[in-house]
Amino acid sequence: MKQILLIFALLFSSFLSAQDWDAIDNGISFSQFKLSMISEYSDSKVTIVKIDPAQFDFGIYCETEYGPKRRNAEQWAEDYDLNCVINAGMFQTDYKKGCGILKNYVHVNNSIPAKDYKMYFVCNPQNDSLPEAQMIDIDEENAEELMEQYHSILQSIRMISADGRNVWQKDHKMWSEAALGEDKDGNILLIHCRSPYTMNDFISEIMKLPIDIEKMMHLEGGWEASLVVDFLDNKIKKVGSFESNWNESDGNDRFYHLPNVIGVKRKE
């Protein structure tokens, strides 16, 4: 009887995981999940876009390389024919430099590593044997050697470590969130949640979802947390709002200037 129940549970889990994704096209799908912890603000839903790096090109677009025009997520997508855009991490008070290592081929936005930032997103490999894009936990074996084999690198705060742990320290501060994840099949996950949560709670909620997530990193919070998808007839536009001690409101309805973004487009 226990074996029958176990088999049923596994089949149901597989069915749930499959039915929760809406295909946009080959290699790209999206879903909205209602989180079990209800937020005081907005709808308590997280939007996730799942992308196969074998079928899409990823890039890091920096105002220091593509400026001086100031762009929001929609404008980055329009100007460079990008199918998806999300924040490329937080930025410094000059509104240009990333807070950790940020580079794209020969263009270096910031070469100085942030000692507490332990997750990396890399794309544009130097040889075809590597995935087009992946996430690297600094504590993984040969992490630094692997990073050196990519042209584009973004360093940010680790949320889910490579060994599957929620590593964000508990804190009372909460905000809308844009994050990046990688699942067990190597798909890259663009994650956006307008409803504010403490990050430890948000990560715990994400880990409950049937999305097979293995790694996750913080990109941006508050009203600057942005996600744009414009592919075929599918358009997704998500902006954040709430941030503790800054904008404790769910009132934001517009995109803000982003000096650095991750852009995604279909391979030619």
N, C-alpha and C positions, 0 to 999 in steps of 0.2 A: 504493500500500500504506500509506504514512504517513497519507494522508487517511482511509482505512478505519479504521486504528487510532485516529486522533484522534476520529472519529465514535463509535466503540465506547466509547472512554474517556468521552466526554461523556454518552452514553446511560447508561452504567453509573453515573456520578456522579449523574445525575438520579434514577435508580432507587434508588440507595443512600440519597439524601437523603429521598426520599418514603417508603421502607419503614421508616425508622428512627423515624418519628413515630407515636405511637398517639393517635388522636383521642379526646378526652374529650367534646367537643360542638363545634358550629360555632364556629370562632374560637379554640379552645383545644385544645392537644395537648401531649403530653409524651414524653420519651424518656430512657433511660439509656444512656450511652456508656462503654465501657471505655477508659480512657486508655492510650496506648502506653507511657508511663513508669510502671512499677509502683512504688507506694508501699510503704513498710515497714509501714504501718498500714492497716487496714480493706480495702476491696475495689477501690480505684483506679477507682471509677466516679463519673461526674458525672451528676446529674439536672438536666434542663432542661425548663422549662415554657414553651411558646411561646403568646403571647396577642396577638390582633388588637385593637388599641385602638379600632377602629371598632365592636366588638361588646361591649366591656367598659369599665366605668368604673374609673379608677385614683384613689386618694386617698392622702394622707399623714396618718397618725394619730399624734398626739403626746400623751403623757401630760400635758404642760403645757396641752393643750386639753381632753382627754377624761378627765383624772384626777379625784381623786387615786389611784384604784385602780391598783395595779401589775399588769401583765398580761404573760404570755408570748405567743408567737405563736398558740398554740391559743386562748387566752382572748380575744385581739383578734378572731380569726375568729368565735368564738362570740358575743361581745357585740355585734358590728356586722354579723353575717350576711355575712361576707366569704368569697368562694370561694377566694382565695389571699392569703397573707400572707408577706412576707419583710422582713428588716431594712431600715430606712430610714437606713443609714449608721451610723457609729460615734458614740459619745456621750462627753461629758466626765465628769469625776470626780464631778460632782453627780448623775450618773445621770438626767439630764433633758435637758440641752441637747445638740443635735447638734454635731459638730466643725466643720462648715461651715454655710453658709446653709441654713436649714430653715424653710419657711413653708407655711401652708395657708390660702388666702384671707386674711382679715384677721388670722388668728392667726400671730404670728411667734415661733417657738421660738428661732431664732438669726439675727440680722441681720448678723453679722460674717463676711465671707468669709475662708476659709482660703487663703492666697496660693498654696500648692502643690497645691490641689485644682482640677483643670482640666476635670472632666466634670460635667455637670448632668443630672439627670432632672427633667423638667417634665410637668405634667398639668393638666387642667381649663383649657382655653384660654378666652380672653376672647371669641373669635368662632369661628363654625362652620367657617371656612375652614382652620383648623389641625388637625393630628392631635390626638386626645384625649390622647395621651402620646407623648413622644419623648425622646431623649437629645441633648444639645448639647455639643459640644467647644468650649471657650472660644476655641480658635484658628480656629474656623470663621468665615466672613464673616458679619457682622451677628449674631453670637451673643448679645450683650447685648441688642440690640433685640428679638430673638426671645424671649428669656427673659422680658422685660417683658410679653409678651402672654399669659402663663400665671399662673394664680392660685396654683399649688402648685409649689414648687421645692425640690429636694434637691441639694446640692453634695457631691461626694466625689472620691476619687482616681481619676484616669484610668488605665485598664489597656490598652485598645486605642484609639488615637487615630482621629480621623475619616479620616485618610489611611491607616489600616490597619496601623499600627505597634504592636508590643509596646513600651510606653514605661516599663515598670517596671524600675528599676535592679536588677541582680543582687545578691542577698543570700543568706546561708546560712539565715536564719530561715524557718520554714515553719509552716503552720497549715491547719486546715479552713477552707473558704471559702464565703461567700455573696456572689454578685455579680449585677450587672444588665447585660443586653446588649440590643442592637438589631440586627436583621438587615436585609438589603438591601431587604426588602419593608415595613419599618417595624414589624414585629412586635416586641414587647417580650419578652425572654427572662429568666426567673427561673432563676438558676443556683446549684446547691448541690453541694459536694463535701466529703464527710466526710474522705476520705483527705488527709493534709497534704502540701503541696508548697511549695517556694519559689514566690513569685508570678510571677517571670519564667518559671519552668518551667511553671507552671499555665497562664499565658496562652498560651505556645507550644503546649501540648497542646490548648487550646480552639480555637486557630486552625487546627489540623489537622482538626477535625471538619467533617462535611458539613452545616453549619448556616447558612452564608452570613452569619456574624456580621460586623458592620461597626464597632461600638463596644462598649466594655465598661468598667464602673466597679466598683470595690471597694465592698462594703457592710459586711461584718463578718467577723471571723475567730474561730477557736477555738470554745469551747463555746457561745458566744452566736449563732453562725451558724445561722440557722433558716429553714425553709421548711415551709409548711403549704398543702395543697390539699384542699379539701372541696367537691366538685362532683358532683351526682347520686350515683352509686355509687362514685365515685373518691375515694380518700383517700390522700394522700401526706404523710408526716410525717418530716422530716429534721432532725437536730440535728448540730452539729459537736462536736468534742472537743479534738483536739490543738492546742497552740500552743507554739512554742519559748519557753523561759525562763518559762513560766507553768504550763501543764498538759501535760506531755509524756507523754500517755497517751491511749489510745483507749477509755477506760472510761466516758465520759459517756453517759447514756441518757435524759436529760430535757431539757425546754425551760427556758430561763432568762428572767428578767425582761427585757423589751425596752421602753424608754420611747418608742421611735419606730419605726413600721413603715410599709411600703407595703402598702395593702390593695386588692384587686381584686374586683369583683363584676359579674355579668352586667347589661348595660343593661336597664332596664325597658321 
